[in-house]
Amino acid sequence: MKAIHVDGDRLVWTDAPSPALGDGELRIRTKATAINRADLSQRSGGYPPPPGASSILGLECSGVVDEVGPNVDRFKPGDEVCALLAGGGYAEEVVVPAVQALPVPAGFSFTEAAAIPEVFATAYLNLMMEAKLAPGETVLLHAGASGVGTAGIQLCVAFDNPCFVTAGSDEKIDRCLALGAQGGSNRHTSSFAELVPGWTDGRGIDVILDPVGGAYLEDNVKSLNVDGRLVLIGLMGGAGASIGLAPLLMRRLRIIGSTLRARPIAAKAEIMDALFERVWPLLENGSIKPIVEEVIPIAEADRAHALIASDSTFGKVILVVD
């Protein structure tokens, strides 16, 4: 098969060994994969794959089941699927535990389906399972124009949670509002912490989903309501921060650290089962959709990475495999 390899400062589409198929696994003939910021971090050496995972970039894919391993009964060769991966998506073939795959939603193309697994799993896991978001509670999504952000906005709308966003331009804020966000802060021209009281009638935000980290910690804590939860999913703004602890005690705040990639297979299976039960019907009836900014041939992965690194995108960038 062919796959993308990191060759110095280039991404090269070249020959690679086919992955071995094991017990409980599927071999998928890849039709499309998607870029995530974690791919850029792994490429630069800052986010190595977990033990046993493929060293090839790519955390999600869509395609056709080519072969099933022993003890797989939920899929058969020829089925169209999308899957959450620990690595390996930038390739013509990928092997993944069957429990991390779901049928392509009815009416969806492979390109659309490749934009679903990582971002909707991340948004659902952290909002619904980690933060235990209740109907009516308010949400602040940092990086609202990202893949996770655009998925999170739509899940909040679908599950009756007023949500607000931060993003890097007024145009991105406007597009987030069009998806259903109720307010937004351009990080270059305003302070979200100063806007939160007006958004929430002075109560504060119930759940904040944050991929930024240190740079936002103080303002995040300031912005939370009593019993509020901050779910930290990234460190784009640095790993170091200092805050006073009194607000955490007085307002019973919780700071939750969360990653998806290194979770055990059983935990990922639970997340995917929840998506199939609660999110797949919304995808199939058109209530929500993956947001795709651009579709690029996989041999041009370097250009796709540069596009993500430019911070100019809204939603996902997809790589298609011919």
Residue pairs with C-beta under 8 A, 6 or more apart in sequence:
1 15
1 16
1 17
1 18
1 91
1 92
1 93
2 13
2 14
2 15
2 16
2 91
2 92
3 13
3 14
3 16
3 56
3 88
3 90
3 91
3 92
4 11
4 12
4 13
4 56
4 57
4 58
4 90
4 91
4 298
4 301
5 11
5 12
5 14
5 16
5 56
6 12
6 43
6 57
10 302
11 43
11 57
11 90
11 301
11 302
11 305
13 298
13 299
13 301
16 56
16 91
18 93
19 27
19 54
19 88
19 93
19 94
19 95
20 95
21 27
21 67
21 69
21 95
22 69
22 95
23 69
23 70
23 71
24 69
24 70
24 71
24 72
24 97
24 98
24 99
25 68
25 69
25 72
25 95
25 96
25 97
25 98
26 65
26 67
26 68
26 69
26 72
26 75
26 81
26 83
26 95
26 96
26 97
26 98
26 101
27 65
27 66
27 67
27 68
27 69
27 93
27 94
27 95
28 61
28 63
28 64
28 65
28 66
28 81
28 83
28 93
28 94
28 95
28 96
28 101
29 63
29 64
29 65
29 66
29 92
29 93
30 61
30 62
30 63
30 89
30 91
30 92
30 93
30 94
30 321
31 61
31 62
31 63
31 64
31 110
31 111
31 114
31 320
31 321
32 61
32 62
32 63
32 110
32 111
32 113
32 114
32 295
32 318
32 319
32 320
32 321
33 58
33 60
33 61
33 62
33 89
33 90
33 114
33 298
33 318
33 319
33 321
34 58
34 59
34 60
34 61
34 89
34 114
34 115
34 118
34 147
34 316
34 317
34 318
34 319
35 301
35 304
35 305
35 307
35 308
35 316
35 317
35 318
35 319
36 59
36 60
36 118
36 119
36 147
37 146
37 211
37 234
37 236
37 308
38 47
38 59
38 261
39 57
39 58
39 59
39 90
39 305
40 305
40 308
40 309
41 47
42 48
42 49
42 57
43 57
43 305
49 55
49 86
49 87
49 261
50 86
50 261
50 262
52 86
53 86
53 87
53 88
53 261
54 85
54 86
54 87
54 88
54 91
54 94
55 87
56 87
56 88
56 89
56 90
56 91
57 87
57 89
57 90
57 301
58 85
58 87
58 88
58 89
58 90
58 91
58 94
59 84
59 85
59 86
59 87
59 89
59 117
59 118
59 261
60 82
60 83
60 84
60 85
60 89
60 114
60 115
60 116
60 117
60 118
61 82
61 83
61 85
61 89
61 94
61 114
61 117
62 80
62 81
62 82
62 83
62 104
62 110
62 111
62 113
62 114
63 80
63 81
63 82
63 94
63 110
63 321
64 78
64 79
64 80
64 81
65 75
65 76
65 77
65 78
65 79
65 80
65 81
66 77
66 93
67 77
68 75
68 76
68 77
68 98
69 98
72 98
74 98
74 99
75 81
75 98
75 101
79 103
80 103
80 104
80 110
80 113
81 101
81 102
81 103
81 104
82 101
82 102
82 104
82 113
82 114
82 116
82 117
83 94
83 96
83 100
83 101
83 102
83 117
84 96
84 100
84 101
84 117
84 118
84 121
84 260
84 268
84 271
84 272
85 94
85 96
85 100
85 117
86 261
86 262
88 94
88 95
88 96
90 298
90 301
90 319
91 321
92 321
97 265
97 268
97 269
99 265
99 266
99 268
99 269
99 272
99 273
100 265
100 268
100 269
100 272
101 272
102 117
102 272
102 275
102 276
102 280
104 110
104 113
105 113
105 116
105 280
105 283
105 284
106 284
107 284
108 283
110 320
111 292
111 295
111 318
111 320
112 289
112 290
112 292
113 290
114 318
114 319
115 147
115 290
115 291
115 292
115 315
115 316
115 318
116 283
116 290
117 272
118 147
118 260
119 146
119 147
119 148
119 150
119 151
119 290
119 316
120 151
120 155
120 275
120 279
120 290
121 260
121 268
121 271
121 272
121 275
122 148
122 151
122 233
122 260
123 148
123 151
123 152
123 155
123 209
124 151
124 155
124 271
124 274
124 275
124 278
124 279
125 258
125 260
125 271
126 209
126 231
126 233
126 256
126 258
127 133
127 139
127 152
127 155
127 156
127 161
127 207
127 209
127 231
128 155
128 159
128 274
128 278
129 271
129 274
130 229
130 231
130 256
130 258
131 207
131 209
131 229
131 231
131 256
132 229
133 139
133 159
133 161
133 206
133 207
134 206
135 159
135 160
135 161
136 160
136 161
136 162
137 161
137 206
137 207
138 161
138 162
138 163
138 164
138 199
138 200
138 203
138 205
138 206
138 207
138 225
139 152
139 156
139 161
139 162
139 163
139 164
139 205
139 206
139 207
139 208
139 209
140 163
140 164
140 165
140 166
140 192
140 196
140 205
140 207
140 208
140 209
140 223
141 148
141 149
141 152
141 153
141 156
141 163
141 164
141 165
141 166
141 181
141 208
141 209
142 149
142 165
142 166
142 192
142 208
142 209
142 210
142 211
142 212
142 216
143 149
143 166
143 167
143 211
143 212
143 236
144 150
144 152
144 153
144 165
144 166
144 167
144 172
144 173
144 176
144 181
144 184
145 165
145 167
145 168
145 172
145 175
145 176
145 313
145 314
145 315
146 211
146 315
147 290
147 291
147 315
147 316
148 209
148 211
148 233
149 165
149 167
149 176
150 176
150 179
150 290
150 291
150 314
150 315
151 288
151 290
151 291
152 163
152 209
153 163
153 165
153 176
153 179
153 180
153 181
154 179
154 180
154 282
154 287
154 288
154 289
155 161
155 279
155 288
156 162
156 163
156 180
157 163
157 179
157 180
157 288
158 282
158 287
158 288
162 182
163 180
163 181
163 182
164 181
164 182
164 183
164 184
164 185
164 192
164 195
164 196
164 199
164 205
165 173
165 176
165 181
165 183
165 184
165 185
166 184
166 185
166 186
166 187
166 192
167 173
167 176
167 184
167 185
167 186
167 187
168 186
168 187
168 188
168 311
169 186
169 188
170 186
170 189
172 186
172 314
173 184
173 185
173 186
175 314
176 184
177 183
177 184
179 291
182 199
183 195
183 199
185 191
185 192
185 195
191 219
192 219
192 223
193 219
193 222
193 223
196 204
196 205
196 223
197 204
199 205
200 225
203 225
204 223
204 224
204 225
204 226
204 228
205 223
205 224
205 225
205 228
206 224
206 225
206 227
206 228
206 229
207 228
207 229
207 230
207 231
208 220
208 223
208 224
208 228
208 229
208 230
208 231
209 231
209 233
210 216
210 220
210 230
210 231
210 232
210 233
210 234
211 233
211 234
211 235
211 236
212 234
212 235
212 236
212 237
213 232
213 234
213 235
213 236
213 237
213 238
213 239
213 241
214 235
214 237
214 238
214 239
214 240
214 241
215 237
215 238
215 241
216 237
217 241
217 243
218 241
218 243
220 230
221 230
221 243
221 247
221 248
221 253
222 247
224 230
224 247
224 251
224 253
225 251
226 251
226 252
227 251
227 252
227 253
228 251
228 253
228 254
229 253
229 254
229 255
229 256
230 253
230 254
230 255
230 256
231 256
231 258
232 255
232 256
232 257
232 258
233 258
233 259
247 253
248 254
248 255
260 268
260 271
263 271
279 288
282 288
283 289
290 315
290 316
291 314
291 315
291 316
292 315
292 316
292 317
292 318
293 307
293 313
293 314
293 315
293 316
293 317
294 304
294 307
294 313
294 317
294 318
295 317
295 318
295 320
296 303
296 304
296 307
296 317
296 318
296 319
296 320
297 319
297 320
297 322
298 319
298 320
298 321
298 322
301 319
304 317
304 319
307 313
307 317
308 317
